[in-house]
């Protein structure tokens, strides 16, 4: 599953905050350090104010699993499996997830877990919750397309039968598809579940205390939490919402204690402030160029030439103030939750997407493609990052004998490239960001399948298609990693998409608090349980 993340113009934001222009300051992208966690907290906090980009419309994640909603409820609701700050997955409400064969998964449930009303988490609750997530129109329903049945097969056991093997389902039940709800509470509340003034139906280390619509959401530590190994230091967290400028001001003045950032703009403004800390963590998010079949980019040689000629290091520095790093593949390293050494080795050896331009090699490919003169039209919505990328493409094209032009599309229409073929027919390249919610690269590569809705250039390879199916059905991690690495090679060899920079997750903290993870895990891991005062 993937979601668009809006970006603000970095230069405009920093100027508004009184800082230097984003294009002139910032760390060296090559020296950007990623961490799993911020420094461990040691002291208690009575209440922390945490900022969101907007108020959630609902706290029922089956209706809307947007980033603000997940950021709040990750601390309240628990999943059968849990993604850790290092992006690995471990058992949680299910103490075991075993596969007796590739089409059967048996979940053995913990016996000590309880909901916030004190009732036990039962196999009946698990079965009911999974079936609710699978209902048509639910936010996680696509995760259940391969599921044949979900059944209680013991007092503390649930068995899932698949129509076909699905290696990603363990990842899915570490996300929204694995949230376990209290059936009795949800059914009693009906349509009011997830609305202001109503209780939660979950089992996590925090429970929902108050949702004052239009003002704030407060969660409070649940002192009867079943897992005694988890001991939150912060008594309550109050969520408020603010635009980027207000977010920066609130953190600088101390009226807020932290925020996870959906774009690097506030980090640029805050990184020089000694009263605020900024930490960067693993992500699956990458900025890419999506080519269409409108013109000369139908030729893979031209796509490869552009990839060789574009200045990724320059894009990272100018478009993201150094808060991104040049990247060769279309999914970030946060997806490497297993076989990390194998993925890193394959990444290091991958050609075709250099940090700095390889102009002569690119010129050779252009000549082999017949030195096309038809202009390449690059879309932008006027935002800083996408405009920097578009300009970099124009510059790269000129240096290798191609002609490129920029077409500005209204921001309100930019997302329509994914659904409107007539709009795509007007351009050759669309710069955009992409991330997956699972920490497994195989969750991305179906975008290269023949006929995929996001395979705009018309790439088609029976061998690739078969390998996607094989990888999705391979539950052995080492074997699946080999398949994924080959998919990565095939995808980048033809530059079905052209990868540019990886944009890390970012967390900003006021000077008195520390502890939460820096990685993308905050949308499914109870990060507030790690939040506390500095020692």
N, C-alpha and C positions, 0 to 999 in steps of 0.2 A: 504494500500500500504506500502511496506517495501523496504528498500534499505540497501545494505551492506556498511559498513564503514571500510575502511582500517585502521589498527593500526600500529604504529611504535613501535619498541622495546624501552621500557621506559628507561631501564638502559643505553642503548647505547646513547640515546638522552641526558640524563642528564649528562653522562660522557663527551659527546662532548661539553656541555655547561659549564663544569667546576664544576658541582654540585655533590652532593652525589649520590650514587647508589639508584635507585628507590626502591629497596627491603629493604633499611635500614632506609629511612626517609619518612615522610608523616604523615598526620593526622590520628587519630584514626577513622576507618570507622564508628564506632558507634556514633561519634560526628560530622560527616560531616553535616554541616548546609546547607539546600537548601533555596534559596530566589527566589521570583518572579522577582524582579527588583534590579538593582543597585541603589545607592543613587540618588535622583532627581538632575538633572542639573539645574543650575540657571544662567549661563552666556553664552554668544555667542561664537561660534567657526567659524572662517572663512572657514577653510577646515580641514577635518580629513582624514587621510590615514587609510584604513581598509584592512586587509589582508585576502585573500582567499587561499585555498590549491591549486587551479589551475584556469586557465582562462576558463570561460564558452565557450562552442563551439557555443552557440546561446543564444539569450535573448528571443526567442520565447519558452515559457514554454510548449506549446503544443507539441513541438518537443523534448525538453529535460528539464525535471524538476529536474535536479540534484541539490545537495545542494549549490554549488557556485552560480548557476543561480538563485535559489530561494532567496538566501541571498541578492543578489543585487536587484532583481525585486520586492521583498516584499515591498520595499519603493516606488516603481513606479506604480505598478498595484494594483488595489483594487478588493475585492471580495464581493459577495452578503452578506455574513456573515463574521465576523472577530473573529478569536481566540485571546483571551486576554492573557496577561502574566501569569494569574493564570490558564490558559488552559480552561477557560470557553468560550462559544461562544455567541456573541451578534449580532444583526442586524447591517448591515453597508450600502451598496448600496441598499439593500432591507431593508426597515424600519420595515417590518413584514414578517414572513413566517408562514402562518396558514394552518392547515390541516383540511378541512371540513369533510374528511373521511380518513381512513388509506392509500388510494391509490390516493389521490389528495393533492397537495401542491399549495397554492396560494401565490405568492410573490407580495407584494405591494412595489413599488419602490419609493425611495426618488425623490422629484421633483427639488431639488437644486443642484444635483451632475453634474459636468461638466468634460469633458476630457481636456487634456492639450492644445488642439487647441481651447478651449473655447466653443465647441459645447456641448449640453446637453447629458447626459447619458439617453438613451431612452429604452423603452421596446423592440424595434426592435433590438437594440444593444445587449440586454440581451439574447433574443431568438437566435440571430445569434451566439453569443459567446458560449452559451451552446451547440448548435448543432455542432459548430466547435470542442469543447472539446470532444464531443461524437463520432467523426469520427473514423473509424477503424485505428489503428496505432498511434493515438494521445496518449500523455503521461497519460492523465486522462480518457481515453475511458472506462476503466473498471468500473469507478464510475457510468456509465450510463446504465449498463446491465439491471437494473430493470426499466428503464425509457421507457414508451410507447410513450409519445409525449411531446413536449414543444411548447406552443403557447401563443401569445399575446392575452389577453382577456380583455384588457382595455388600455387606454392611458398610464397608469402607473402600469399595472398589467400583470403578466405572470403566467400562470398555467402549472404545471407539473403533468402529469398523469403517474402513475406507473403500471407496469404489476402485481406487488405484493408489499405489504407494505415494506418500506425501512427506518428503523429508523436511518440509518447512513447518509442519504442524506443531512441533515442540516450540519453535520460535513464536508461532501464532498464539499459543496459550500462555506465553510469557508476556503477551501484549493484551490488547483489549478483548481478544477472543477468549481469553482465559480468566477473565474476571468472574469471581463467584459471588453471587448476590443471595441475600436472605429472601427466599421465595415468599414467605408469609408477609414480610414487610412490603415488598414490591406489589404483591397482589392486593394487599389492604389499601395502599395508597393509590393504586391504579394510575390514571393519567397525571396525578399530582406528584408522582415520584420524580425526583430530580428538579423540583421547582422550589422557589423561595419559601422558607418557613417549614419545610418538610425534612424529616430525618433521613439519614443515609441508610443503606441496607448492607453494610460492609463489615470487614473484620480487621482493618488495618490499625497501625499504631496511633492514628489520629481519627477523630470522628467529627462530623459536621456539627458545628455549634450554632452558626447563624449565617443566613444569607439575606442581607438587607438590600433588596433589589435597587440597582442604580448607585449603590454606595460601597459595599464591601462584602466579602465572604470571610468567615472566621472558622478555622478548624482548631480543635483543642486536643491535647494529648489524652489518649484513652488509657487511664492508669490500670485498667483490668485487662490490658492487651495480653493475649495468650502466649506470645513469644517473649519470655522473660530475658532472653539474650539481647533484645533490642530495647535500649533505654534512652528515649529522646530527652535531650536537655532543654529543649524549648517547649514551654508550656502551651503556647498557642501561636498560631500564625494567622495574620490578617492579610487577605489579598485585596489589593486595590488595583485600579487600571489607569494607565496614563499613556500619552503619546511619548515619542522618544525624547523630546525636549524636556517634558515634565519629569520623565524617568531620570534623566541625568541630574536635573536640579534636586530631585528628592533624595537621590543617593549622595550627592555632594553635601547637602545640608543636614543629612542624617535623619530626615523624616521617614526614610525607608531604609531597610537593611539589605535588600538584595533583589536580584532579578535574573532570570535566564533570558538571553538575547536571541531574537530571531534574525538579527542582522548585526554587522559589526560597527554600525554607526556610533552608538553610545560608547562602545569600547574605545573608539578613537578619542572621544572627548574625555573619557575617564582615566585612561591609562597613565596619564601624567599626574593625576591627582593623588597625593600621598595618603589621603584619608579614605581612599577606595582601592580595592584590589580587583583585578580582572584575571580570571583563569580560563584557559582554553582546553577543551577536551575532544576526545574522539567523536567523529561524526560519520554519517554515510553521505553527507550532502556535498554535491559537486556542481559547479557551474560548467555547462556544456554548450556546444553549438549543435542544434538539431537541423540537419540539412533536409531539403525537400527535393522532389523530382522535377521541379519546374524547369531547370536549365542545365548548366554545365556540371553541376554537382551530382548529376546522375552518374558521372564517371568517377569511380573510386580513386583513380589516379589524381584527379583534381582535389578530391577530399583529403587524400594523403599529403598532397603538396601543401595545402593550406595548413594542415596540422603541423607540418615541419617548419613552416614559415612564421607561424604566429608566436608572439613573444609572451609566453606564459609568465615569466618572472616579472615582466613589465606590467601585465594585467594585475598580478597579485599586489604589486606595489602601488600602482596608480588607481586601480579600480576598487581595491579593498584596504588601502593604507597599510599593506603588509600583513593584514590579518587574514591571510589566506596563503596557500602554498601551491605552486605548480603541481599539476596532477595528470597522470597518464590514462587513467581508466574512469569510467562513468559512475563509479560508486566509491564512496570514501572508505578509508581503512577501518572505520568503526564497524564495518560489516565482517571484519576478519575475527569472528568470535571463536574460531577453531583453526587448526593448522596454520597458525599465524606465520611461522617461519616459511612454510611453503608459499603462501600468498605473497609475502614480502620478497622472497627470492624471485618469484615469477614477475612481480612488479618491477624490481630493479633491472631485470634483463629485457623488459619490454621496449622495443624500439618505436619510433614514429611519433612521439609526443615529447620533444625535448623542452627543457626549461627555457633555453635561448634558441633563437632561430637557426636553422640549418638551410640557408638560402640556396646554396648551389645544388644540394641534393633535391630541393623542392623545384628548382628551375628545370632540372632534368626530367622530373615527372610531368611538368607542364608541357615540355616539348614532346614527350611521348604521348601526351593526350591531344596533340595537334595544336597547341597554343591557342586555345579558344578565346575569342574576343567578346563574346556575349557577357554583359555586366552581371556580376553577382550582387543580388540585392540582400542586404543585411538588415533585419528588423531591430528596432529598439523602441522602448516606451518612454524614453527620455530620462530614465533614472540613471544615476551616476555609473553604477557598475555595468549595466548593459550598454550604456553609451561608450564607456571606455573599451569594452569588448568589441563593439561594432567598429570603433575607430581603429583598433588593433588589427582587425580583419582587413579593413581597407588598406592599411599600411602594409600588411603582409602580402596582400594580393598584388599591390603595385610593385613590390620588390621582386616578385617572381614572374612578372609579365602578365598578370591577370588584371581585370578591371572590376572594382567593387564599389558599390554605392550604398548609402544608408537610407532606409525608409522608416520614418517615425510613425508609430501606431499609437493611438490613444491608450493610456494605461488601462482603461476600462475594457478595452477590446483585446488586450494582449493574451489573456488566457484562452481566447476563442481560437487561437491557432490549433489547439488540441481537438476541437470539435468542428471547425468550419473549413472545409476543403477549399472553398473559394477564396478564403483569406490566405491560406497557405500557398495558393497558386500565384500570389503576388510577390512572394519572397523566396530566397534561396537558403537563408540561414536564420534561425531563431535562437538568440542567446537566452538561456534560462537556467534556473537552478532545479535540482532534482535530489530527492532523498528517499530512502526506503526505511520503513519502521522496524524491519527485522535485521538482526546482525548476521546475515548470511548473503553473500553476493549473488547466489542463485536466484534470490528474490528480485533481482534486477533484470537478468538477461533474457527474460521472456519478451522484453521490448524489441529484441532483434528477430523474433519469429516471423516467418512469412505471413504477411497480412496483419501483423500487429498494428493496433491503432496508433502506436507511437513510432512505428517504422515508416516514416514518411518518405524516405528515399527509395523504398521498394527493394531493399536487400532481401535476397531469397537464397537459402541454402538448405537443401534436404538434410545434409550432414549436421548442420547447426541445429535444425529443428529437432532431429532425433536426439542430439546430445542434450538439449534442454530437457526433453522428456526423461531421458536417462538420469540426469542430475537431480531432477525433482523427485525421482523415485528411489534415489540411492540414500539410504539412511546411515551408511557407514561414512563417517566424516572424512577420513583420509581418501577414500575412493571418490567421494563427491567433490572434494577439493581439486583433485586431478581433472575432473570433468569441467568444473567451473573455470579453472585456469586455462583450459583449452577453449572454452567459450569466450573468455576474455581475449585470448589471442585472436580468435576468428573475428570477433566484434571490432577490435581495434585495427586489425589488418585491413579491413574494408572501411574503417572510420564511419560506421553506421551512425554514430554520433561522434563529435570531436570533443574530447574532454579538455578542460582548461585549468581550473583551480579547485582545490578542495577548501571549503569554508568550515572551519572548526566550530563546534558548539562553544558558547561562551557563558560564563556566569560572573556577575559583578556583585561584590559584597562590600558593605560598609565596614569601616575600620574596626568595629568591635565584635564582629561575628565571623565564623568560619565553619568548615566541615562538609558542606554538601558536595556531591560529585560534580565534576566539570563536564562530563561526557553527555551525549544525547540521551542517556538513560533516564533523565528526569521525567520523561513522559510516561514511565511505567514502574519506576523504582521509588520507594518512599524516602525521597531526598531530605524532607524536613526532619526525619528521625536522626539524621547526621548533623543537623544544624545546631550550633550553640555558640557560646562566647569563647573568645580567644583566652588562652591561659595567661 
